[in-house]
Amino acid sequence: MVRIFDIIQAPDMPSDQLVARVPEVGWGDIRLGSQLIVGESQHAVFFRDGKALDTFGPGRHTLTTANIPLLINLLGLAFNGESPFKASVYFVNMIDMLDQKWGTSQPIALRDTDLGMVRLRAFGAYAFKVADAQRFVAQIVGQRGLYSTNEITNWLRGQIVAALTDLLGETGAGLFDLPRLIDELSVALKAKLSDNFEQVGLQLKQIFIESISAPEETLKAIDERAAMGAIGDMQKYMQFKAALAMGDAAKASGSGGGAMGEGLGLGAGIGLGAGMAGMISQAMAGAQQPQQPQQPQQSAPATPATRAEIQAMLDNLDMRLANGEISESLYEKLTAKWQKRLEEMD
């Protein structure tokens, strides 16, 4: 049965809901003379064929050909002065959306002058409002196919994280400098995002970075590096890291006896560490000499299996990228692979 809407309204729209559609699915049959009731904090936008059309502010409106000219023009000859006609109406909440949370779902990579490549997490809060209901419906609903509040805020969080990633790369600030720069970064992030929000009919009222921190694995690596930094010997540091990894592997296996397993792991770790340190030293020395054709490197004898071994692999990738031994694309591919393996162990 055809449903004709004599009264079009969204009176029960929650304050934290951005958009309500009438009807919820499909098209509504609307006729001239119908009453459109728009709440005090709402705007109503007629929508048809992927286009945001006539827009109404708060109040009670009787629909005529005079106040829906864009819709009538779109219908053209198909309308022919007859009603009902098919369309939908989006009621848009125009109030300030406060205390919206954002954060990085995965750590973002940042090149650090002291540490090479590090991974960071960040989170904060922001506030926004719909400034142009017609543009908002056209860009968010029409162009991107987003409708629910959850879909829209997820998209906005993605925009924020992308802008923050670019901003951190542009500033060139290291991990240890970021805590004292949070206020300045918040201001710069708002400036960077304001145009993006405006393009989709939104106004970014405020945004705050509440915390920028490194994951636990990165902090542990920094602590270890700081401890070995007092020695000033990269080879000893790499031996130390590899010994920890192989020692943990020996403990986990439990097949060679406690002390014997640990001793074997330590010896293997020192040997592996020396090899890794030698590779890095050669790469650093090679950067100062004419480049020679590189010989293919042999693959690792075994695939890392424990959390400690995988973390050692990630730390090694950070250093190899910092020393220019591998490309960023290869670094990102391998890091994603081993990070996923770590997450699977949780």
SVG drawing of the C-alpha trace seen along z (x, -y; Angstrom):
<svg xmlns="http://www.w3.org/2000/svg" viewBox="-3 -30 87 61">
<polyline fill="none" stroke="black" stroke-width="0.4" points="0.0,0.0 1.3,-3.5 2.0,-5.5 1.2,-9.2 2.9,-11.5 0.5,-14.3 2.8,-15.3 6.5,-14.9 8.6,-15.2 11.2,-13.6 10.0,-14.5 11.8,-11.7 15.3,-12.4 17.9,-11.9 20.2,-14.8 23.3,-12.7 21.9,-11.6 23.1,-13.5 20.6,-12.5 17.1,-11.0 15.5,-9.9 11.8,-9.9 10.9,-7.3 13.7,-5.2 13.9,-3.1 12.8,-3.6 10.9,-6.7 8.0,-8.5 5.0,-9.6 4.6,-13.3 1.9,-15.6 1.5,-19.3 -0.2,-20.7 1.6,-18.3 2.9,-19.7 6.6,-19.7 7.4,-20.2 11.1,-21.0 12.3,-21.0 14.0,-23.9 17.5,-22.4 16.8,-20.8 17.1,-21.5 15.2,-19.4 16.6,-18.6 14.6,-17.0 16.7,-14.3 16.1,-12.5 18.2,-10.8 21.4,-11.3 20.9,-15.1 20.3,-17.3 17.6,-19.7 15.3,-22.2 16.2,-22.9 14.0,-24.1 14.8,-25.6 12.8,-25.3 9.0,-25.7 5.9,-24.4 5.9,-24.6 3.1,-23.8 4.6,-22.3 3.9,-24.2 5.6,-24.5 7.0,-27.8 9.0,-26.4 10.4,-23.3 11.6,-24.7 14.7,-22.5 12.7,-19.3 10.0,-20.4 12.7,-21.3 14.4,-17.9 11.0,-16.1 10.4,-18.3 7.9,-16.9 7.5,-13.8 5.8,-15.9 3.3,-17.6 1.7,-19.4 0.5,-16.2 1.0,-14.8 2.0,-12.7 5.6,-12.6 8.5,-10.4 11.3,-11.8 12.8,-11.4 13.6,-14.0 16.7,-14.1 16.3,-15.8 19.7,-17.1 20.6,-17.8 22.2,-21.3 23.4,-21.3 27.0,-21.2 28.3,-17.6 30.5,-17.8 33.1,-15.5 33.5,-13.3 36.4,-10.9 39.1,-10.1 42.2,-7.9 44.6,-5.7 43.3,-2.2 46.8,-1.1 50.1,-2.8 51.3,-5.2 54.9,-5.2 57.1,-8.3 60.7,-8.9 62.6,-10.1 66.0,-11.8 67.3,-10.0 65.5,-6.6 65.0,-6.0 61.5,-4.8 59.1,-4.7 55.4,-3.8 53.1,-6.1 49.5,-6.1 47.5,-9.2 44.0,-10.1 41.9,-13.1 38.5,-14.7 36.8,-17.1 33.6,-19.1 31.8,-19.9 28.4,-20.9 26.6,-20.8 27.0,-24.3 25.4,-23.7 22.7,-21.0 22.3,-20.8 26.0,-20.4 26.3,-17.9 23.6,-15.7 25.0,-16.1 28.6,-15.2 28.1,-12.7 24.9,-11.0 24.8,-11.5 28.5,-11.1 29.9,-8.8 26.7,-6.8 27.1,-7.4 23.9,-7.6 24.2,-6.4 25.9,-8.5 28.4,-5.7 29.4,-5.6 29.8,-9.4 31.9,-9.7 34.1,-6.8 34.8,-8.6 35.6,-11.8 38.0,-9.9 39.8,-8.6 40.2,-12.1 41.6,-13.3 44.2,-10.5 45.3,-11.0 45.7,-14.8 47.7,-14.1 50.0,-11.7 50.7,-14.3 51.2,-17.0 53.7,-14.9 55.7,-14.2 55.7,-17.9 56.9,-19.1 59.8,-16.7 59.6,-16.6 61.0,-13.6 59.2,-11.3 60.8,-13.1 59.8,-16.5 56.1,-15.7 54.8,-15.9 55.7,-19.6 54.3,-20.4 50.8,-19.0 49.1,-22.4 50.8,-23.7 50.0,-20.5 46.3,-20.8 46.1,-24.3 47.9,-23.2 45.6,-20.1 42.5,-22.3 43.8,-24.6 44.7,-21.6 41.2,-20.0 38.9,-23.0 38.8,-23.2 38.2,-19.5 35.2,-19.7 33.9,-22.8 33.9,-21.0 31.4,-18.5 29.2,-21.1 30.6,-20.8 32.3,-23.2 35.1,-21.9 34.5,-23.8 37.5,-22.5 39.9,-19.6 42.4,-18.5 45.3,-16.0 45.1,-14.5 48.0,-12.1 50.7,-11.0 52.6,-7.9 54.6,-5.0 53.3,-1.4 54.7,0.7 57.0,2.6 58.6,-0.7 59.0,-2.1 60.8,1.1 63.1,0.9 63.9,-2.8 64.7,-1.8 67.1,0.9 68.7,-1.4 69.2,-4.1 70.9,-1.6 73.2,-0.4 73.8,-3.9 75.9,-4.6 78.4,-2.1 78.3,-3.8 78.9,-0.5 76.2,0.4 77.7,3.9 77.3,4.6 73.8,3.2 72.8,5.6 74.4,8.5 72.4,7.6 69.1,7.4 69.7,10.7 70.8,12.4 67.5,11.4 65.4,12.7 67.2,16.0 67.3,16.4 63.6,16.1 63.2,18.6 65.3,21.1 63.3,20.7 60.1,21.1 61.2,24.3 61.8,26.0 63.4,29.0 67.0,28.5 66.9,28.0 66.7,24.7 70.3,23.5 71.5,25.3 68.7,23.9 69.4,20.4 73.1,20.8 72.5,22.0 70.1,19.2 72.5,16.6 75.4,17.9 73.2,18.1 71.9,14.6 75.4,13.1 76.4,14.7 73.3,13.4 73.8,9.9 77.3,9.7 76.1,10.6 73.3,8.0 75.6,5.3 78.2,6.1 75.5,5.7 74.5,2.3 78.1,1.1 78.8,2.1 75.7,0.4 76.6,-2.8 80.2,-2.7 79.0,-2.0 76.9,-5.2 80.2,-7.2 81.9,-5.2 81.1,-4.7 78.2,-2.3 79.1,1.3 76.6,3.8 74.9,5.4 75.2,9.1 71.9,11.0 71.5,11.4 70.8,14.9 67.5,15.3 67.2,15.8 67.6,19.4 64.4,19.6 61.1,17.7 60.6,15.7 58.1,17.6 58.0,16.0 56.9,12.5 60.5,11.5 61.8,12.7 59.2,10.9 59.8,7.7 63.5,8.0 62.7,8.4 60.6,5.2 63.4,3.3 65.8,4.5 63.5,3.3 63.3,-0.1 67.1,-0.3 67.4,1.0 65.0,-1.7 66.8,-4.4 70.1,-3.3 68.6,-3.2 69.0,0.5 65.4,1.1 62.7,-1.0 59.7,-2.4 57.3,-0.3 59.1,2.9 59.4,1.6 55.7,1.0 54.8,4.4 57.1,6.3 56.1,4.3 52.4,4.9 53.1,8.6 54.9,9.0 52.7,6.5 49.7,8.7 51.6,11.7 52.1,10.0 48.4,9.1 47.4,12.7 49.5,13.8 47.5,11.5"/>
</svg>
